[in-house]
Amino acid sequence: MKAKDVLEVWTGWDSPDIFEIRETTPKRKIISRHFMCGAELIKSPFGERELKRFGSFGKKADGTWKHYIEIVAD
């Protein structure tokens, strides 16, 4: 499943959610991290990448929901 597919089936992600995109090796070592909103993620090259893991950190004190998406490294 592609990262953008998760956002297309899950409603309510569009604002003000922030996604941490983690690009990892097969042994789950983090290569890079990027932060963006859902609309940016769907349009970015990361949206086309294969999803390894998806989760949420929950709602923060400022009202923003924080999530993470782990993707397969190229």
C-alpha angles and dihedrals in degrees: 000000000000122000092244090054089065091055093046093058097039115075125207097039098110102088141051093348120123122204126205107209111204118195108201143181121243087267090054097252108152113243098177142351129212130181124210144138121263095259090054092047095053091052095042127087087251089068089066094053124102114263121235100173141354130192147142135247088199134235116327128216091263090059095253119131114223122205137170133219122192115204135189114259117241 
